[in-house]
């Protein structure tokens, strides 16, 4: 057998690859890559709020969870799902601040798109702010029982606009 220092570079590279492949596969099996998950418990029934992201930090003093990178939040008790670049859960204030390409889906139908959204948990209220020179977009499913033809009334006419010169 030829000592390793006398092998041509191409053979050394092949040997290195041959050794690295099993190590990489073993590492992928032994340490599956999953996004870190934080589950916060809300008061009054202890219902989970799950946050997944690339990075998470918890400040025990302020009781704030900060999640960054590919943030995904699931809050089944409120039928709420959200994605954002960053989210902060303020457990004492019962508030969640989302920022960076925020998309919130509630009850499977209603949605909000904005740059920043604050969700006040106890009030069930959203405050959404757009990027500069942009707008917030909200889509709400409105139930209209008169659409099936029973007691249908025509919609009121929109008044015509008068131009002022």
C-alpha positions as CSV (number, residue, x, y, z in Angstrom):
1,X,0.0,0.0,0.0
2,X,1.2,3.5,-0.9
3,X,1.5,5.9,2.1
4,X,-1.1,8.7,1.9
5,X,1.5,11.5,1.3
6,X,2.5,9.8,-1.9
7,X,-1.0,9.4,-3.4
8,X,-2.0,11.7,-6.2
9,X,-4.4,14.6,-5.3
10,X,-7.3,13.1,-7.2
11,X,-7.1,9.9,-5.2
12,X,-6.8,11.8,-1.9
13,X,-10.0,13.8,-2.9
14,X,-11.9,10.5,-3.7
15,X,-10.8,9.0,-0.5
16,X,-11.9,12.1,1.5
17,X,-15.3,12.0,-0.3
18,X,-15.7,8.3,0.3
19,X,-15.1,8.9,4.0
20,X,-17.3,12.0,4.3
21,X,-20.4,10.6,2.6
22,X,-21.1,8.0,5.4
23,X,-20.4,10.5,8.1
24,X,-22.8,13.0,6.5
25,X,-25.5,10.4,6.1
26,X,-25.1,9.3,9.7
27,X,-25.3,12.9,10.9
28,X,-28.5,13.5,9.0
29,X,-30.1,10.4,10.5
30,X,-28.8,10.9,14.0
31,X,-29.4,14.7,14.1
32,X,-32.4,15.5,11.9
33,X,-32.7,19.2,11.1
34,X,-35.9,20.7,12.5
35,X,-36.8,24.2,13.2
36,X,-36.6,25.1,16.9
37,X,-40.1,25.1,18.5
38,X,-41.4,27.1,21.4
39,X,-44.8,26.4,23.0
40,X,-46.2,29.1,25.2
41,X,-49.1,28.5,27.5
42,X,-51.8,31.1,27.8
43,X,-53.8,31.6,31.0
44,X,-57.3,30.4,31.4
45,X,-57.3,26.8,30.3
46,X,-53.6,26.5,29.3
47,X,-54.0,26.3,25.5
48,X,-50.8,26.0,23.5
49,X,-49.4,28.6,21.2
50,X,-46.6,27.0,19.1
51,X,-43.9,29.0,17.4
52,X,-41.4,27.5,15.0
53,X,-38.4,29.5,13.6
54,X,-34.7,29.3,12.6
55,X,-33.6,31.0,15.9
56,X,-35.4,31.6,19.2
57,X,-34.4,33.5,22.3
58,X,-36.2,33.6,25.7
59,X,-35.6,36.3,28.2
60,X,-36.6,34.9,31.6
61,X,-36.6,38.3,33.3
62,X,-39.1,40.0,30.8
63,X,-40.7,36.6,29.8
64,X,-40.4,37.5,26.1
65,X,-39.8,34.9,23.4
66,X,-38.2,36.3,20.2
67,X,-38.3,34.1,17.1
68,X,-36.3,35.0,14.0
69,X,-36.2,33.5,10.5
70,X,-39.0,31.6,8.8
71,X,-41.3,32.2,11.7
72,X,-44.4,30.0,11.8
73,X,-47.0,30.4,14.6
74,X,-50.0,28.1,15.3
75,X,-52.6,29.1,17.9
76,X,-55.4,26.5,17.5
77,X,-57.5,28.0,20.4
78,X,-58.0,31.1,18.3
79,X,-57.9,29.3,14.9
80,X,-54.9,31.4,14.0
81,X,-51.9,30.7,11.8
82,X,-49.2,33.2,11.0
83,X,-45.9,33.5,9.1
84,X,-43.3,36.3,9.4
85,X,-39.6,37.1,9.4
86,X,-39.7,37.8,13.2
87,X,-42.2,37.4,16.0
88,X,-42.1,38.4,19.7
89,X,-44.4,36.9,22.2
90,X,-44.8,39.1,25.3
91,X,-46.4,36.7,27.7
92,X,-47.0,39.2,30.6
93,X,-48.7,41.7,28.2
94,X,-50.4,38.8,26.3
95,X,-49.3,40.4,23.0
96,X,-47.6,39.1,19.9
97,X,-45.6,41.4,17.6
98,X,-45.0,40.2,14.0
99,X,-42.7,41.9,11.6
100,X,-41.3,41.3,8.1
101,X,-43.7,40.1,5.4
102,X,-46.4,39.1,7.8
103,X,-49.3,36.9,6.7
104,X,-52.0,35.9,9.2
105,X,-54.8,33.4,8.5
106,X,-57.7,33.2,11.0
107,X,-60.5,30.7,11.0
108,X,-59.3,29.3,7.7
109,X,-60.8,32.2,5.7
110,X,-59.9,35.7,7.0
111,X,-56.4,37.0,6.3
112,X,-54.1,40.0,6.8
113,X,-50.9,40.9,4.9
114,X,-48.7,43.6,6.3
115,X,-45.2,44.6,7.2
116,X,-45.9,44.7,10.9
117,X,-48.9,43.3,12.9
118,X,-49.6,43.4,16.6
119,X,-52.0,40.9,18.0
120,X,-53.6,41.7,21.3
121,X,-54.6,38.2,22.5
122,X,-57.2,39.1,25.2
123,X,-58.9,41.6,22.9
124,X,-58.7,39.4,19.8
125,X,-57.6,42.5,18.0
126,X,-55.0,43.0,15.2
127,X,-53.2,46.3,14.5
128,X,-51.5,46.1,11.1
129,X,-49.0,48.6,9.5
130,X,-47.8,48.5,5.9
131,X,-44.3,49.1,4.5
132,X,-43.8,52.8,3.5
133,X,-45.8,53.7,0.4
134,X,-47.7,50.4,0.5
135,X,-51.0,49.3,2.0
136,X,-52.2,46.6,4.4
137,X,-54.4,43.9,2.7
138,X,-57.2,42.2,4.6
139,X,-59.5,39.6,3.2
140,X,-62.7,38.8,5.2
141,X,-65.3,36.3,4.3
142,X,-68.7,37.9,4.8
143,X,-71.7,35.6,5.1
144,X,-74.6,36.9,3.1
145,X,-77.8,34.9,3.7
146,X,-79.7,36.8,1.0
147,X,-77.5,35.4,-1.9
148,X,-79.6,32.2,-2.1
149,X,-82.5,34.1,-3.7
150,X,-84.8,34.3,-0.7
151,X,-85.9,37.8,0.1
152,X,-83.1,39.1,-2.0
153,X,-83.1,42.9,-2.3
154,X,-80.9,44.7,-4.8
155,X,-77.9,46.5,-3.3
156,X,-78.4,50.2,-2.9
157,X,-77.1,52.4,-5.7
158,X,-73.8,54.1,-5.2
159,X,-74.2,57.9,-5.5
160,X,-72.5,59.4,-8.5
161,X,-69.4,61.4,-7.9
162,X,-69.6,65.1,-8.7
163,X,-66.4,66.7,-9.9
164,X,-65.4,70.0,-8.5
165,X,-63.4,72.2,-10.9
